[in-house]
Each structure stands twice: as C-alpha cells, then as structure tokens.
Amino acid sequence: MAEHLNDSLQFNVTTHEENGESMIRIEPEPHLEDIVAICRQHPNELSIQSRCIKELKWVAGKARPDIYLRHRACEAVFFAKQLNRLYEKPQPKFIHCTPD
C-alpha cells in the first residue's frame, strides 16, 4: 500500500474557499523539513523569500508557531515544483500563480 501511494504521489497547488476566503494549499501537505531544505537550496528565490526567512528563523530557534501559515500563490507553486523534483515526480500540467 505504501509503495502504491508513493508511486502516485504528486504535489499540486489547490485553491479552496473557506469562510468566504480563498485558501491556497499544497496537497498533499509537505513535511516542514522539506520546506526548510528547499529554502536552504534556493536562498535567492524571491517568490519564497519571506516564507523562508520565517521558516529558517524557527528552525534555528527550535520553536514554530502551532498555526498553519497560508501560502501565497507563487510561493505555493515554487514549493510544489521543487517538492516534485525532490521526490522525482512529474510536474502537474497546469500550475499558475499571480504575484502578490
């Protein structure tokens, strides 16, 4: 079962309406360690810079808020693409982002 799930794993960016607000998510939810690794590999990537500053600060301090941080569109797209590369998965055909 685990092998089948891993074979079918692919990270995608989705948008959901929650309480009248548009929520952008990466599905499946990535491991925080993978997000931190991507931040370290791409320190000059503007689309993830503000998120990475926070993530790297939390890793250094060993504390992270127990809240879900919303992804911005281009940030989610960049992370999803890098996660698919990391896990050697095909890229989704249509991933779009609009800079904030």
KOLRO-676459 format. One record per residue (C-alpha): residue number from 0; residue in one letter; x, y, z. Coordinates in pm, whole numbers, plus 50000, padded with zeros to 5 digits. Example, Ala and Ser with C-alpha at 12.3 -4.5 7.8 and 13.67 -1.06 7.14 Angstrom:
+-----+-----+-------+-------+-------+
|   n | res |     X |     Y |     Z |
+-----+-----+-------+-------+-------+
|   0 |   A | 51230 | 49550 | 50780 |
|   1 |   S | 51367 | 49894 | 50714 |
+-----+-----+-------+-------+-------+
end
This chain:
+-----+-----+-------+-------+-------+
|   n | res |     X |     Y |     Z |
+-----+-----+-------+-------+-------+
|   0 |   M | 50000 | 50000 | 50000 |
|   1 |   A | 50276 | 50246 | 50095 |
|   2 |   E | 50459 | 50173 | 49770 |
|   3 |   H | 50143 | 50239 | 49568 |
|   4 |   L | 50082 | 50568 | 49750 |
|   5 |   N | 50440 | 50679 | 49693 |
|   6 |   D | 50417 | 50589 | 49323 |
|   7 |   S | 50105 | 50803 | 49284 |
|   8 |   L | 50232 | 51092 | 49498 |
|   9 |   Q | 50242 | 51427 | 49324 |
|  10 |   F | 50236 | 51771 | 49482 |
|  11 |   N | 49973 | 52008 | 49348 |
|  12 |   V | 49854 | 52356 | 49428 |
|  13 |   T | 49485 | 52386 | 49505 |
|  14 |   T | 49254 | 52669 | 49599 |
|  15 |   H | 48965 | 52622 | 49840 |
|  16 |   E | 48702 | 52862 | 49963 |
|  17 |   E | 48689 | 52873 | 50343 |
|  18 |   N | 48456 | 53115 | 50516 |
|  19 |   G | 48443 | 53329 | 50202 |
|  20 |   E | 48822 | 53344 | 50169 |
|  21 |   S | 49036 | 53181 | 49907 |
|  22 |   M | 49292 | 52946 | 50064 |
|  23 |   I | 49588 | 52824 | 49861 |
|  24 |   R | 49729 | 52488 | 49963 |
|  25 |   I | 49994 | 52242 | 49860 |
|  26 |   E | 49848 | 51893 | 49853 |
|  27 |   P | 49950 | 51664 | 49998 |
|  28 |   E | 50075 | 51880 | 50284 |
|  29 |   P | 50456 | 51886 | 50266 |
|  30 |   H | 50682 | 51796 | 50555 |
|  31 |   L | 50830 | 52104 | 50718 |
|  32 |   E | 51178 | 51952 | 50679 |
|  33 |   D | 51128 | 51953 | 50303 |
|  34 |   I | 51017 | 52317 | 50304 |
|  35 |   V | 51329 | 52409 | 50506 |
|  36 |   A | 51551 | 52209 | 50268 |
|  37 |   I | 51405 | 52392 | 49968 |
|  38 |   C | 51460 | 52725 | 50145 |
|  39 |   R | 51825 | 52634 | 50201 |
|  40 |   Q | 51870 | 52523 | 49840 |
|  41 |   H | 51714 | 52839 | 49692 |
|  42 |   P | 51817 | 53130 | 49918 |
|  43 |   N | 51777 | 53391 | 49641 |
|  44 |   E | 51436 | 53284 | 49509 |
|  45 |   L | 51213 | 53590 | 49550 |
|  46 |   S | 50881 | 53402 | 49543 |
|  47 |   I | 50967 | 53214 | 49866 |
|  48 |   Q | 51198 | 53462 | 50037 |
|  49 |   S | 50962 | 53595 | 50305 |
|  50 |   R | 50835 | 53246 | 50394 |
|  51 |   C | 51190 | 53108 | 50408 |
|  52 |   I | 51310 | 53384 | 50640 |
|  53 |   K | 51040 | 53275 | 50886 |
|  54 |   E | 51100 | 52901 | 50842 |
|  55 |   L | 51478 | 52926 | 50885 |
|  56 |   K | 51436 | 53151 | 51189 |
|  57 |   W | 51203 | 52897 | 51350 |
|  58 |   V | 51440 | 52609 | 51275 |
|  59 |   A | 51731 | 52798 | 51431 |
|  60 |   G | 51523 | 52878 | 51740 |
|  61 |   K | 51371 | 52528 | 51765 |
|  62 |   A | 51024 | 52678 | 51800 |
|  63 |   R | 50747 | 52715 | 51546 |
|  64 |   P | 50401 | 52857 | 51596 |
|  65 |   D | 50129 | 52593 | 51608 |
|  66 |   I | 49944 | 52765 | 51329 |
|  67 |   Y | 49904 | 52689 | 50963 |
|  68 |   L | 50067 | 52955 | 50752 |
|  69 |   R | 49882 | 53034 | 50435 |
|  70 |   H | 50080 | 53007 | 50114 |
|  71 |   R | 50086 | 53288 | 49863 |
|  72 |   A | 50016 | 53169 | 49506 |
|  73 |   C | 50367 | 53192 | 49357 |
|  74 |   E | 50522 | 53060 | 49678 |
|  75 |   A | 50298 | 52752 | 49670 |
|  76 |   V | 50375 | 52693 | 49302 |
|  77 |   F | 50751 | 52714 | 49360 |
|  78 |   F | 50740 | 52480 | 49660 |
|  79 |   A | 50518 | 52228 | 49477 |
|  80 |   K | 50753 | 52222 | 49177 |
|  81 |   Q | 51056 | 52174 | 49399 |
|  82 |   L | 50883 | 51903 | 49603 |
|  83 |   N | 50801 | 51713 | 49284 |
|  84 |   R | 51166 | 51742 | 49179 |
|  85 |   L | 51283 | 51630 | 49523 |
|  86 |   Y | 51063 | 51320 | 49512 |
|  87 |   E | 51126 | 51267 | 49139 |
|  88 |   K | 50761 | 51306 | 49045 |
|  89 |   P | 50620 | 51454 | 48726 |
|  90 |   Q | 50516 | 51815 | 48732 |
|  91 |   P | 50145 | 51893 | 48709 |
|  92 |   K | 50048 | 52025 | 48367 |
|  93 |   F | 49879 | 52345 | 48479 |
|  94 |   I | 50019 | 52529 | 48774 |
|  95 |   H | 49956 | 52901 | 48770 |
|  96 |   C | 50042 | 53182 | 49003 |
|  97 |   T | 49973 | 53550 | 49021 |
|  98 |   P | 50236 | 53756 | 49202 |
|  99 |   D | 50101 | 53932 | 49510 |
+-----+-----+-------+-------+-------+
end
